[in-house]
Amino acid sequence: MAHLYTELLSLELTSIITLADEFGFTVNTPREPVKHRSTITVNYINGSIEDSCRITQRICKDLISRRFFVDYRPLLGIRIAPYFYNILDEVEAMMLEMRLLKENLM
């Protein structure tokens, strides 16, 4: 059972990194699985550090209001812990929502 959980978590983490890259977010967590454990931190870099932090915080706040389990880490961005999600579709739904929120704030 633990082996299946590890495989699912690895798949979810890889999906988050891939979609973050595709959707224009910066991945601030090491990409190597042995270095990032079970969370990924991403932010949106656009303009000054202050603007980037403000936009990233707003995206995080909006995700939380939509009942996604994330939190904000100053200067690092949105911390995503996929162990809160049961299926890969939920991870993908969250990442799609992040992309939409980013596009609406630009």
C-alpha positions as CSV (number, residue, x, y, z in Angstrom):
1,M,0.0,0.0,0.0
2,A,2.8,2.5,0.9
3,H,4.4,1.8,-2.5
4,L,1.2,2.7,-4.3
5,Y,1.0,5.9,-2.3
6,T,4.6,6.8,-3.1
7,E,4.0,6.2,-6.8
8,L,0.8,8.4,-6.8
9,L,2.6,11.2,-4.9
10,S,5.5,11.1,-7.3
11,L,3.1,11.3,-10.3
12,E,1.2,14.2,-8.7
13,L,4.5,16.1,-8.0
14,T,5.7,15.6,-11.5
15,S,2.4,16.8,-12.9
16,I,2.5,20.0,-10.8
17,I,6.1,20.8,-12.0
18,T,5.1,20.1,-15.6
19,L,2.0,22.2,-15.5
20,A,3.6,25.0,-13.6
21,D,6.3,25.3,-16.3
22,E,3.6,25.1,-19.0
23,F,1.4,27.7,-17.4
24,G,4.2,30.3,-16.8
25,F,4.9,29.8,-13.1
26,T,8.4,29.5,-11.6
27,V,9.1,26.3,-9.6
28,N,11.1,27.2,-6.5
29,T,11.4,23.7,-5.2
30,P,14.2,21.5,-6.4
31,R,13.0,19.3,-9.2
32,E,14.8,16.1,-8.1
33,P,12.3,14.0,-6.1
34,V,14.8,13.2,-3.4
35,K,15.2,16.9,-2.7
36,H,11.7,18.2,-2.7
37,R,10.0,15.6,-0.5
38,S,6.2,16.0,-0.8
39,T,5.5,19.6,-1.6
40,I,6.2,22.0,-4.5
41,T,6.4,25.7,-4.2
42,V,5.6,27.9,-7.2
43,N,5.2,31.6,-7.9
44,Y,4.5,33.9,-10.7
45,I,7.3,36.3,-11.6
46,N,6.1,39.4,-13.4
47,G,7.8,42.8,-12.9
48,S,9.1,43.7,-9.5
49,I,9.4,41.4,-6.6
50,E,6.6,43.3,-4.8
51,D,4.3,42.9,-7.8
52,S,5.1,39.2,-8.2
53,C,4.5,38.6,-4.5
54,R,1.2,40.5,-4.6
55,I,0.0,38.5,-7.6
56,T,1.1,35.2,-6.2
57,Q,-0.6,36.0,-2.8
58,R,-3.8,36.9,-4.6
59,I,-3.8,33.7,-6.6
60,C,-3.2,31.7,-3.4
61,K,-6.0,33.5,-1.6
62,D,-8.4,32.9,-4.5
63,L,-7.4,29.2,-4.6
64,I,-8.2,28.9,-0.9
65,S,-11.5,30.5,-1.3
66,R,-12.3,27.9,-4.0
67,R,-11.4,25.2,-1.4
68,F,-8.0,24.2,-2.7
69,F,-5.5,23.2,0.0
70,V,-2.5,25.5,-0.5
71,D,-0.8,28.2,1.5
72,Y,1.5,31.1,0.8
73,R,5.2,31.3,1.7
74,P,6.7,34.8,1.5
75,L,9.1,35.1,-1.5
76,L,8.7,31.4,-2.3
77,G,5.1,31.4,-3.4
78,I,2.3,29.0,-3.3
79,R,3.0,25.8,-1.4
80,I,1.2,22.8,-3.0
81,A,1.1,19.6,-1.0
82,P,-0.5,17.0,-3.3
83,Y,-1.0,14.5,-0.5
84,F,-4.2,16.5,0.2
85,Y,-5.6,15.4,-3.2
86,N,-6.8,11.9,-3.9
87,I,-6.6,11.7,-7.6
88,L,-4.5,13.3,-10.4
89,D,-7.5,15.0,-11.8
90,E,-7.8,17.1,-8.6
91,V,-4.1,18.2,-9.0
92,E,-4.8,19.1,-12.6
93,A,-7.9,21.0,-11.7
94,M,-6.0,23.1,-9.2
95,M,-3.3,23.9,-11.6
96,L,-5.8,24.9,-14.3
97,E,-7.5,27.2,-11.7
98,M,-4.1,28.7,-11.0
99,R,-3.6,29.5,-14.6
100,L,-7.0,31.1,-15.0
101,L,-6.5,33.2,-11.9
102,K,-3.0,34.3,-13.1
103,E,-4.5,35.3,-16.5
104,N,-7.3,37.3,-14.9
105,L,-4.8,39.2,-12.7
106,M,-2.5,40.2,-15.6
